[in-house]
Amino acid sequence: MASLQFWDYMVLVIILTVSSMIGIYYRLSGGKQKTTKEYLMADQSMSALPVSFSLMASFMSAVTLMGVSNESYHHGIMFCIINLAYVISTPIAAYLYLPVFYRMRTTSVYEYLERRFGHSTRLAASLAFSIQMILYMGIVLYAPALALEAVAGLNKFSAIVIIGLVCTFYSTIGGMKAVLITDVFQSLLMFAAIFSVIAMSAIKAGGLQGIWRAAANTGRVDIIEFSLDPTIRHTWWSLIVGGIITYMSLYCVNQTQIQRLLSVRSLKGAQAALWWNLPLLICLSFSTLFSGLAIYYYYRDCDPVKEGRISRGDQLMPLFALDTMGQYPGLCGLFVSGIFSASLSTVSSAVSSLAAVTVEDYIKPIYKMWFKRPMIENNTTLPSKFMAFIYGIVCVALAFGAGSMGGVLQASLTIFGVVGGPLLAIFTLGMFTVKANQRGVLLGLIIGLFFSFKIGFGGPKPPVTTLPLSTESCQMTTNQTSLMAGTLESQLDDNFFDTIIATSTMNAVTDSSEKVEYFWLYRLSYLWLSVLGFIITLTTGYALSRLLEYFNLADNYQIYTDISRKIIDCDLFIPPLSQKLRTEVISEESDRLNWLIS
């Protein structure tokens, strides 16, 4: 099997060096990172375009790129319907949720929950987010490194250390500005990697029409599935509804994305960044899906997994790159750089957001409790950098341990679904309702998380079927047969990339080969996981809030700005509700003055 050559490694070194130099540049320029506003929020001076690239890059990891490509290879392009959910969700994020955070201009989005409900809600939500991101960082580095080691001979441990340290270096010293600008650079490399795959296959097929025709002949371009059956893996309804909740859990209330949006100069600029992110995200989504069809065209008569050349579907894209680009010096290196750039952008985003949450939600409150005074802003940069460095090292350590964690790998993917829906629900209860209170919301969150974890990690679950794959032109050897049995250090699930798709929707699929009777909840499409978590948390949180208030077991004093509890802090609510409350306050005040005059 072919491997990376000298010029491929040179391209990779150059690209990693550029990323590091961007970090150094932003450390030595600008405001010298004297405050967390400068270090973690880019001094709120960024323009919309680089932030839009960063939003897309942090959404699409290397796991997602290879996973979405593998999705269309095995299941077809039905997954493309999820882009409609992105279109529907963008104005909701831009004009309802984002203005609330922008009015507050907080470094941690969970500060909103403290102002709306109380400190306990803030702590619970930030802890859930921290666990979610920490678990995910390791797989983001480990999965592409494992795939590239198996296919290209690129040493897994060296790749994890180098990529992890480079990412930690520029994220720590350069702050948010460095992360945003490197995301732009890395986004271009991600597109280059995907387009190179499509181009090489198109050359073999004599044009894009040949790729499409081969896919159409095997049902891979069918997107007509309108069934209301929630157990069908992908339908229009599951992709749109599940996609909306997934998108909103990321772009409406997630620390990683909101932190980027708050780095823009103005609210209009932040909204523009969301809109610019939409075509970028859709373009990468469609091109990645089409790259899977391109790979299928090349291997349509001899599936590499069935042949035994590779052991799992996550290795398809790297194998294709070596088979078709190996004769062109540096081209494979460019492809590998694009894959690792996707990992870099996601990990740097996680490192930056975790540092922000740790400083704002944990270190500052502890400092204030211990020293009886708030921490001076000029003293917050050093702990922010220290935490960014620590989280970078943790990421590398988790990647090394990922091979021995077994099922935890899938757990780290599934956790996006089980945590994202309930977290979106508690923010929604705070912004869209006046009656929700802390005790009711916390109980709703606990119930929602319990239910989501039960579905997400429970089982057994039914296996997922794939479209036909051919081995007509294969010449299987004994060695290839042994490889097919799977002798890699880490044995992920046979249906691993059905869980990998979950990283683009932040959900997961669990597979089981046993012939058993499956409980109906475990037969639900993975796309409904976050939806159910959202609905259960939302309904129970609101119902319990009203019930506890009725029995005088909870109140809502946090939303008032005066001791008499008559003036509501309207900034805590979405613009339409905020405007309605302001009008009511003005009307009541006018009636009171008229009564006094009369």
C-alpha positions as CSV (number, residue, x, y, z in Angstrom):
1,M,0.0,0.0,0.0
2,A,1.3,3.5,-0.8
3,S,2.3,6.0,1.9
4,L,3.1,9.7,2.2
5,Q,6.2,10.9,0.5
6,F,8.8,13.6,1.3
7,W,6.9,16.4,-0.4
8,D,3.7,15.4,1.3
9,Y,5.3,15.8,4.7
10,M,6.8,19.1,3.6
11,V,3.4,20.5,2.7
12,L,2.1,19.4,6.1
13,V,5.0,21.0,7.9
14,I,4.5,24.3,6.0
15,I,0.8,24.4,6.8
16,L,1.4,23.7,10.5
17,T,4.1,26.4,10.6
18,V,1.8,28.9,9.1
19,S,-0.8,28.2,11.8
20,S,1.8,28.6,14.5
21,M,3.1,31.9,13.0
22,I,-0.5,33.3,13.0
23,G,-0.5,32.7,16.8
24,I,2.8,34.4,17.3
25,Y,1.7,37.4,15.2
26,Y,-1.4,38.0,17.2
27,R,0.5,37.6,20.5
28,L,2.9,40.4,19.4
29,S,0.4,42.7,17.9
30,G,-2.8,44.5,19.1
31,G,-3.7,45.2,22.7
32,K,-1.1,42.7,24.2
33,Q,-4.0,40.6,25.6
34,K,-4.2,42.5,28.9
35,T,-7.8,41.5,29.6
36,T,-10.1,38.5,28.9
37,K,-12.0,40.8,26.6
38,E,-8.9,41.1,24.4
39,Y,-7.7,37.5,24.8
40,L,-11.0,35.5,24.7
41,M,-13.2,37.9,22.8
42,A,-10.8,39.3,20.3
43,D,-11.5,42.7,21.9
44,Q,-14.9,42.5,20.2
45,S,-13.3,44.0,17.1
46,M,-13.6,41.3,14.4
47,S,-15.5,41.7,11.1
48,A,-18.2,39.3,10.0
49,L,-16.4,37.4,7.3
50,P,-13.6,35.7,9.3
51,V,-16.0,34.9,12.0
52,S,-18.4,33.2,9.5
53,F,-15.5,30.9,8.4
54,S,-14.7,30.1,12.0
55,L,-18.3,29.2,12.7
56,M,-18.3,26.8,9.8
57,A,-14.8,25.4,10.6
58,S,-15.6,24.7,14.3
59,F,-18.9,23.0,13.2
60,M,-17.2,20.6,10.7
61,S,-14.5,18.5,12.2
62,A,-12.2,16.0,10.5
63,V,-14.5,13.3,11.9
64,T,-17.4,15.0,10.3
65,L,-15.7,15.4,6.9
66,M,-14.8,11.7,6.6
67,G,-18.1,10.7,8.2
68,V,-20.4,12.7,5.9
69,S,-18.4,11.4,2.9
70,N,-18.8,7.8,4.2
71,E,-22.5,8.5,4.7
72,S,-23.2,9.1,1.0
73,Y,-20.9,6.2,0.1
74,H,-22.9,3.8,2.1
75,H,-26.4,5.4,2.4
76,G,-26.7,8.0,-0.4
77,I,-27.3,11.7,-0.2
78,M,-30.6,11.8,1.7
79,F,-28.6,13.5,4.5
80,C,-28.4,16.7,2.3
81,I,-32.0,17.5,3.4
82,I,-30.6,18.6,6.7
83,N,-29.4,21.8,5.0
84,L,-33.0,23.0,4.9
85,A,-32.9,22.9,8.7
86,Y,-29.9,25.2,8.6
87,V,-31.8,27.7,6.4
88,I,-34.8,27.6,8.8
89,S,-32.7,27.9,11.9
90,T,-30.4,30.7,10.9
91,P,-32.9,33.6,11.3
92,I,-34.1,32.1,14.6
93,A,-30.5,32.2,15.9
94,A,-29.8,35.6,14.4
95,Y,-32.9,37.6,15.5
96,L,-34.2,35.8,18.6
97,Y,-31.3,34.3,20.6
98,L,-28.2,36.3,19.6
99,P,-29.6,39.8,20.5
100,V,-30.1,38.6,24.1
101,F,-26.4,37.5,24.5
102,Y,-25.2,40.6,22.6
103,R,-27.0,43.0,25.0
104,M,-25.2,41.3,27.9
105,R,-21.8,41.0,26.2
106,T,-20.7,38.3,28.6
107,T,-17.6,36.1,28.0
108,S,-19.5,33.0,29.2
109,V,-23.0,32.4,27.9
110,Y,-23.8,30.7,31.1
111,E,-23.7,34.0,32.9
112,Y,-27.1,34.6,31.3
113,L,-28.5,31.6,33.2
114,E,-27.3,33.0,36.5
115,R,-29.0,36.4,35.8
116,R,-32.2,34.7,34.7
117,F,-32.5,31.8,37.1
118,G,-29.6,31.7,39.6
119,H,-26.1,30.4,40.2
120,S,-27.1,26.7,40.5
121,T,-28.5,26.7,37.0
122,R,-25.4,28.4,35.6
123,L,-23.1,25.9,37.3
124,A,-25.2,22.8,36.1
125,A,-25.2,24.0,32.5
126,S,-21.5,25.0,32.3
127,L,-20.5,21.6,33.9
128,A,-22.6,19.8,31.3
129,F,-20.9,21.8,28.5
130,S,-17.4,21.2,29.9
131,I,-17.9,17.5,30.1
132,Q,-19.4,17.4,26.6
133,M,-16.4,19.3,25.0
134,I,-13.7,17.5,27.0
135,L,-14.9,14.1,25.9
136,Y,-15.2,15.2,22.3
137,M,-11.7,16.8,21.9
138,G,-9.9,13.4,22.1
139,I,-11.9,11.8,19.3
140,V,-11.5,14.8,17.1
141,L,-7.7,14.1,17.1
142,Y,-7.8,10.4,17.5
143,A,-10.2,9.3,14.7
144,P,-8.4,11.0,11.7
145,A,-5.0,10.0,13.1
146,L,-6.1,6.3,13.4
147,A,-7.5,6.3,9.9
148,L,-4.4,7.9,8.3
149,E,-2.1,5.6,10.2
150,A,-3.9,2.5,8.9
151,V,-4.0,3.7,5.3
152,A,-1.1,6.1,4.8
153,G,1.4,4.8,7.3
154,L,1.4,8.2,9.1
155,N,2.4,7.4,12.7
156,K,-0.6,7.9,14.9
157,F,1.2,9.0,18.0
158,S,3.4,11.5,16.2
159,A,0.4,12.9,14.5
160,I,-1.6,13.4,17.7
161,V,1.4,15.0,19.5
162,I,2.3,17.4,16.7
163,I,-1.2,18.4,15.8
164,G,-2.2,18.7,19.5
165,L,0.8,20.8,20.4
166,V,0.5,23.1,17.4
167,C,-3.1,23.7,18.2
168,T,-2.4,24.3,21.9
169,F,0.5,26.7,21.0
170,Y,-1.4,29.1,18.7
171,S,-4.6,28.9,20.8
172,T,-2.7,29.7,24.0
173,I,-0.4,32.5,22.9
174,G,-2.6,34.1,20.1
175,G,-6.0,34.1,21.8
176,M,-9.3,34.3,20.0
177,K,-7.9,36.5,17.1
178,A,-5.4,33.8,16.3
179,V,-8.1,31.1,16.5
180,L,-10.4,33.0,14.2
181,I,-7.8,33.8,11.5
182,T,-6.3,30.3,11.5
183,D,-9.9,29.0,11.1
184,V,-10.1,31.0,7.9
185,F,-6.9,29.5,6.6
186,Q,-7.8,26.0,7.7
187,S,-11.3,26.3,6.2
188,L,-9.7,26.9,2.8
189,L,-7.6,23.8,3.2
190,M,-10.7,21.8,4.2
191,F,-12.4,22.8,0.9
192,A,-9.2,22.0,-1.0
193,A,-9.1,18.5,0.5
194,I,-12.7,17.8,-0.5
195,F,-12.5,19.3,-3.9
196,S,-9.3,17.4,-4.7
197,V,-11.2,14.2,-4.0
198,I,-14.0,15.2,-6.3
199,A,-11.6,16.4,-9.0
200,M,-9.5,13.2,-9.1
201,S,-12.7,11.0,-9.3
202,A,-14.1,13.3,-12.0
203,I,-10.9,12.8,-14.1
204,K,-11.4,9.0,-13.8
205,A,-15.1,9.3,-14.6
206,G,-14.7,11.7,-17.5
207,G,-16.7,14.3,-15.8
208,L,-19.1,14.8,-12.9
209,Q,-21.9,13.2,-14.9
210,G,-20.2,9.8,-14.7
211,I,-20.0,10.0,-10.9
212,W,-23.7,11.0,-10.7
213,R,-24.8,8.3,-13.1
214,A,-23.0,5.5,-11.1
215,A,-24.6,6.8,-7.9
216,A,-28.1,7.0,-9.4
217,N,-27.9,3.4,-10.7
218,T,-27.5,2.2,-7.1
219,G,-30.1,4.4,-5.5
220,R,-27.6,6.8,-3.8
221,V,-29.3,9.9,-5.1
222,D,-32.8,9.1,-3.9
223,I,-34.1,11.7,-1.5
224,I,-37.8,10.9,-1.6
225,E,-38.6,9.7,1.9
226,F,-41.5,11.5,3.6
227,S,-42.5,8.7,6.0
228,L,-43.7,9.8,9.4
229,D,-42.3,6.6,10.9
230,P,-39.7,7.9,13.6
231,T,-37.8,4.6,13.4
232,I,-36.7,5.2,9.8
233,R,-33.1,6.5,10.0
234,H,-33.4,9.4,7.6
235,T,-36.6,11.1,6.5
236,W,-37.4,14.6,5.5
237,W,-39.1,15.1,8.9
238,S,-36.3,13.7,11.0
239,L,-33.6,15.6,9.1
240,I,-35.5,18.9,9.2
241,V,-36.8,18.7,12.8
242,G,-33.7,17.0,14.2
243,G,-31.5,19.3,12.2
244,I,-33.2,22.4,13.5
245,I,-32.8,21.4,17.2
246,T,-29.2,20.4,16.5
247,Y,-28.3,23.6,14.7
248,M,-30.0,25.7,17.4
249,S,-28.2,23.9,20.2
250,L,-25.0,24.9,18.6
251,Y,-25.6,28.3,17.0
252,C,-28.1,29.6,19.5
253,V,-26.7,28.8,22.9
254,N,-23.4,26.9,22.6
255,Q,-20.4,28.7,24.2
256,T,-18.1,27.8,21.3
257,Q,-20.2,29.5,18.6
258,I,-21.6,32.4,20.7
259,Q,-18.1,33.4,21.9
260,R,-17.2,33.8,18.2
261,L,-20.3,35.8,17.4
262,L,-19.7,38.2,20.4
263,S,-16.2,39.0,19.0
264,V,-17.8,40.9,16.2
265,R,-18.0,44.7,16.5
266,S,-21.8,45.0,16.4
267,L,-25.0,43.0,16.5
268,K,-25.7,43.6,12.8
269,G,-22.2,42.3,12.1
270,A,-22.7,39.2,14.2
271,Q,-26.0,38.5,12.4
272,A,-24.2,39.0,9.1
273,A,-21.6,36.4,10.2
274,L,-24.4,33.9,10.8
275,W,-25.8,34.5,7.4
276,W,-22.4,34.3,5.7
277,N,-21.8,31.1,7.6
278,L,-24.9,29.5,6.0
279,P,-23.7,29.3,2.4
280,L,-20.3,28.2,3.5
281,L,-21.8,25.4,5.6
282,I,-24.1,24.3,2.9
283,C,-21.4,24.4,0.3
284,L,-19.1,22.2,2.4
285,S,-22.0,19.9,3.3
286,F,-23.0,19.3,-0.3
287,S,-19.4,19.0,-1.6
288,T,-18.5,16.5,1.2
289,L,-21.6,14.4,0.4
290,F,-20.7,14.5,-3.3
291,S,-17.1,13.5,-2.4
292,G,-18.6,10.3,-1.0
293,L,-20.3,9.6,-4.4
294,A,-16.9,10.4,-6.1
295,I,-15.2,7.8,-3.9
296,Y,-18.0,5.3,-4.6
297,Y,-17.5,5.7,-8.3
298,Y,-13.9,4.8,-8.0
299,Y,-14.6,1.7,-5.8
300,R,-18.0,0.8,-7.3
301,D,-16.8,-2.6,-8.5
302,C,-14.5,-3.4,-5.6
303,D,-15.4,-2.1,-2.1
304,P,-12.1,-1.7,-0.1
305,V,-13.7,-2.9,3.1
306,K,-15.1,-6.1,1.6
307,E,-11.9,-6.6,-0.3
308,G,-9.9,-6.4,2.9
309,R,-7.7,-3.5,2.0
310,I,-9.1,-1.5,4.9
311,S,-11.0,-2.6,8.0
312,R,-13.5,0.2,8.4
313,G,-15.3,2.9,6.4
314,D,-13.6,5.8,8.1
315,Q,-10.5,4.9,6.1
316,L,-12.2,5.3,2.7
317,M,-11.3,8.9,2.0
318,P,-7.6,8.6,3.0
319,L,-7.3,5.4,1.0
320,F,-8.8,7.1,-2.1
321,A,-6.4,10.0,-1.7
322,L,-3.4,7.7,-1.7
323,D,-4.7,5.6,-4.6
324,T,-5.4,8.6,-6.9
325,M,-3.1,11.4,-5.7
326,G,0.0,9.5,-4.7
327,Q,1.8,10.1,-8.0
328,Y,1.5,13.9,-7.7
329,P,4.2,15.3,-5.3
330,G,2.6,17.2,-2.4
331,L,-1.0,16.6,-3.4
332,C,-1.6,13.9,-0.8
333,G,0.1,16.2,1.8
334,L,-2.4,18.9,0.9
335,F,-5.3,16.4,1.4
336,V,-3.9,15.3,4.8
337,S,-3.4,18.9,5.8
338,G,-7.1,19.6,5.0
339,I,-8.2,16.7,7.2
340,F,-6.0,17.8,10.1
341,S,-7.0,21.4,9.6
342,A,-10.5,20.3,10.3
343,S,-9.3,18.8,13.6
344,L,-7.2,21.9,14.4
345,S,-10.1,24.3,14.0
346,T,-12.4,22.2,16.1
347,V,-9.9,21.6,18.9
348,S,-8.8,25.2,19.0
349,S,-12.4,26.2,19.3
350,A,-13.0,23.8,22.1
351,V,-9.8,24.9,23.9
352,S,-10.8,28.6,23.7
353,S,-14.4,28.1,24.8
354,L,-13.4,25.8,27.7
355,A,-10.8,28.3,28.9
356,A,-13.5,31.0,28.8
357,V,-16.0,28.9,30.8
358,T,-13.5,27.9,33.3
359,V,-12.3,31.4,34.1
360,E,-15.7,33.0,34.1
361,D,-17.8,30.3,35.7
362,Y,-15.3,28.7,38.1
363,I,-12.2,30.7,38.8
364,K,-13.8,34.1,39.1
365,P,-16.6,33.0,41.5
366,I,-14.0,31.0,43.7
367,Y,-11.7,34.0,43.7
368,K,-14.5,36.3,44.8
369,M,-15.6,33.9,47.5
370,W,-12.1,33.5,48.8
371,F,-10.8,37.1,48.7
372,K,-14.2,38.8,49.2
373,R,-13.6,40.9,46.0
374,P,-14.0,40.4,42.3
375,M,-10.9,39.5,40.2
376,I,-9.3,42.5,38.4
377,E,-9.7,42.2,34.6
378,N,-6.0,42.8,34.1
379,N,-5.3,39.7,36.2
380,T,-7.5,37.3,34.2
381,T,-5.4,36.9,31.1
382,L,-2.8,34.7,32.7
383,P,-5.3,32.1,34.1
384,S,-7.1,32.2,30.8
385,K,-3.9,31.2,29.0
386,F,-3.0,28.7,31.6
387,M,-6.4,27.0,31.2
388,A,-6.1,27.1,27.4
389,F,-2.8,25.3,27.7
390,I,-4.1,22.8,30.2
391,Y,-7.1,21.9,28.0
392,G,-4.8,21.5,25.0
393,I,-2.7,19.0,26.9
394,V,-5.9,17.2,28.1
395,C,-7.0,17.0,24.5
396,V,-3.7,15.2,23.6
397,A,-4.0,12.9,26.6
398,L,-7.5,11.9,25.8
399,A,-6.5,11.2,22.2
400,F,-3.8,8.8,23.4
401,G,-6.3,7.2,25.8
402,A,-9.1,7.0,23.2
403,G,-7.8,3.6,21.8
404,S,-8.4,1.9,25.1
405,M,-11.7,3.6,26.0
406,G,-13.7,1.4,23.6
407,G,-17.3,2.3,24.0
408,V,-16.5,5.7,25.4
409,L,-15.6,6.9,21.9
410,Q,-19.1,6.4,20.8
411,A,-20.3,7.9,24.1
412,S,-18.3,11.1,23.4
413,L,-20.2,11.4,20.1
414,T,-23.6,10.5,21.6
415,I,-23.2,13.1,24.4
416,F,-23.7,15.9,21.9
417,G,-27.2,14.7,21.4
418,V,-28.1,14.0,25.0
419,V,-26.7,17.3,26.3
420,G,-27.4,19.6,23.4
421,G,-31.2,19.3,23.5
422,P,-31.7,19.8,27.2
423,L,-29.3,22.8,27.3
424,L,-31.2,24.5,24.4
425,A,-34.4,23.9,26.4
426,I,-33.3,25.7,29.5
427,F,-32.1,28.7,27.6
428,T,-35.3,28.7,25.7
429,L,-37.3,28.6,28.9
430,G,-35.4,31.6,30.1
431,M,-35.7,33.7,27.0
432,F,-39.2,32.8,25.8
433,T,-41.1,32.7,29.1
434,V,-41.5,34.9,32.2
435,K,-42.9,32.2,34.5
436,A,-40.0,29.6,34.4
437,N,-38.0,29.6,37.6
438,Q,-34.8,28.0,38.8
439,R,-36.1,25.0,40.7
440,G,-38.5,24.0,37.9
441,V,-35.9,24.4,35.2
442,L,-33.3,22.4,37.2
443,L,-35.7,19.6,37.7
444,G,-36.6,19.7,34.0
445,L,-32.9,19.6,33.1
446,I,-32.3,16.6,35.3
447,I,-35.3,14.7,33.9
448,G,-34.4,15.7,30.3
449,L,-30.8,14.6,30.7
450,F,-31.8,11.3,32.4
451,F,-34.2,10.5,29.5
452,S,-31.7,11.5,26.8
453,F,-28.9,9.4,28.4
454,K,-31.2,6.5,28.7
455,I,-32.0,6.5,25.0
456,G,-28.6,7.6,23.9
457,F,-26.6,5.0,25.8
458,G,-29.2,2.3,26.3
459,G,-29.6,-0.7,24.1
460,P,-29.5,-2.9,22.3
461,K,-30.3,-1.0,19.1
462,P,-31.0,-2.3,15.7
463,P,-28.3,-2.5,13.0
464,V,-28.3,0.0,10.1
465,T,-28.4,-1.4,6.6
466,T,-26.4,0.1,3.7
467,L,-26.9,0.3,0.0
468,P,-25.4,-2.5,-2.2
469,L,-21.6,-2.7,-2.5
470,S,-19.9,-4.8,-5.1
471,T,-16.8,-7.0,-5.0
472,E,-16.9,-8.1,-8.7
473,S,-13.5,-6.8,-9.6
474,C,-11.7,-7.7,-6.3
475,Q,-8.9,-10.1,-6.1
476,M,-8.9,-10.9,-2.4
477,T,-5.7,-12.3,-0.9
478,T,-5.1,-14.2,2.4
479,N,-3.3,-11.1,3.9
480,Q,-6.2,-8.9,2.9
481,T,-8.7,-11.3,4.5
482,S,-6.8,-11.2,7.8
483,L,-6.8,-7.4,7.6
484,M,-10.5,-7.5,7.0
485,A,-10.9,-9.3,10.3
486,G,-9.6,-6.2,12.0
487,T,-6.2,-6.2,13.8
488,L,-6.0,-2.5,14.6
489,E,-5.3,-1.5,18.2
490,S,-8.6,0.1,18.6
491,Q,-11.8,-1.6,17.5
492,L,-14.5,0.9,17.0
493,D,-18.0,-0.3,16.2
494,D,-18.4,-1.9,12.8
495,N,-20.9,0.8,12.0
496,F,-18.6,3.5,13.3
497,F,-19.4,6.0,10.7
498,D,-23.1,5.9,11.4
499,T,-22.0,7.4,14.7
500,I,-19.5,9.7,12.9
501,I,-22.5,11.3,11.0
502,A,-23.7,12.2,14.5
503,T,-20.8,14.7,14.8
504,S,-22.2,16.9,12.0
505,T,-25.6,16.7,13.7
506,M,-24.0,16.2,17.1
507,N,-25.9,12.9,17.7
508,A,-25.0,9.3,17.3
509,V,-26.2,5.9,16.1
510,T,-25.6,2.7,18.0
511,D,-25.4,-0.6,16.2
512,S,-25.9,-4.1,17.4
513,S,-25.7,-7.3,15.4
514,E,-27.7,-9.4,17.8
515,K,-31.1,-10.8,16.7
516,V,-33.2,-9.4,19.5
517,E,-36.5,-7.7,20.1
518,Y,-35.7,-4.0,20.3
519,F,-37.5,-1.6,22.7
520,W,-39.3,0.9,20.6
521,L,-37.4,3.9,22.0
522,Y,-34.1,2.3,21.0
523,R,-35.4,1.9,17.4
524,L,-35.9,5.7,17.0
525,S,-33.7,7.5,14.5
526,Y,-30.7,9.1,16.2
527,L,-31.9,12.4,14.8
528,W,-34.8,12.4,17.3
529,L,-32.5,12.1,20.3
530,S,-31.9,15.8,20.8
531,V,-35.5,16.6,19.8
532,L,-36.9,14.4,22.6
533,G,-34.4,15.8,25.1
534,F,-35.4,19.3,24.2
535,I,-39.1,18.7,24.3
536,I,-39.0,16.8,27.6
537,T,-36.8,19.4,29.3
538,L,-38.9,22.3,28.0
539,T,-42.3,20.8,28.9
540,T,-41.4,19.4,32.3
541,G,-39.3,22.5,33.2
542,Y,-42.2,24.9,32.5
543,A,-44.9,22.7,34.1
544,L,-42.8,22.1,37.2
545,S,-42.0,25.9,37.4
546,R,-45.7,26.7,37.4
547,L,-46.6,23.9,39.9
548,L,-43.8,25.0,42.3
549,E,-44.9,28.6,42.0
550,Y,-48.5,27.6,42.7
551,F,-47.5,25.9,46.0
552,N,-45.1,28.8,46.9
553,L,-42.1,26.5,46.7
554,A,-40.3,28.6,44.1
555,D,-40.2,32.2,42.9
556,N,-38.8,34.2,40.1
557,Y,-37.1,37.1,41.9
558,Q,-34.0,37.1,39.6
559,I,-35.9,38.7,36.7
560,Y,-36.8,41.9,38.7
561,T,-34.5,44.9,39.0
562,D,-36.2,46.4,42.1
563,I,-36.9,45.1,45.6
564,S,-40.7,45.5,45.2
565,R,-40.5,43.1,42.2
566,K,-42.4,45.3,39.8
567,I,-39.8,46.2,37.2
568,I,-38.7,43.3,35.0
569,D,-35.2,43.1,33.4
570,C,-36.4,43.1,29.8
571,D,-33.0,42.4,28.5
572,L,-33.3,38.8,29.6
573,F,-35.9,38.0,27.0
574,I,-36.0,37.6,23.2
575,P,-36.7,40.9,21.4
576,P,-40.5,40.4,20.7
577,L,-41.2,39.5,24.4
578,S,-38.8,42.1,25.6
579,Q,-40.6,44.8,23.6
580,K,-44.0,43.6,24.9
581,L,-42.8,43.7,28.5
582,R,-41.4,47.2,28.1
583,T,-44.7,48.3,26.7
584,E,-46.5,46.9,29.6
585,V,-44.2,48.6,32.1
586,I,-44.6,51.9,30.3
587,S,-48.4,51.4,30.3
588,E,-48.5,50.6,34.0
589,E,-46.3,53.5,34.8
590,S,-48.6,55.8,32.8
591,D,-51.7,54.5,34.5
592,R,-50.1,55.1,37.9
593,L,-49.1,58.7,37.1
594,N,-52.6,59.4,35.7
595,W,-54.1,58.0,38.9
596,L,-51.9,60.2,41.1
597,I,-52.7,63.3,39.0
598,S,-56.4,62.6,39.2
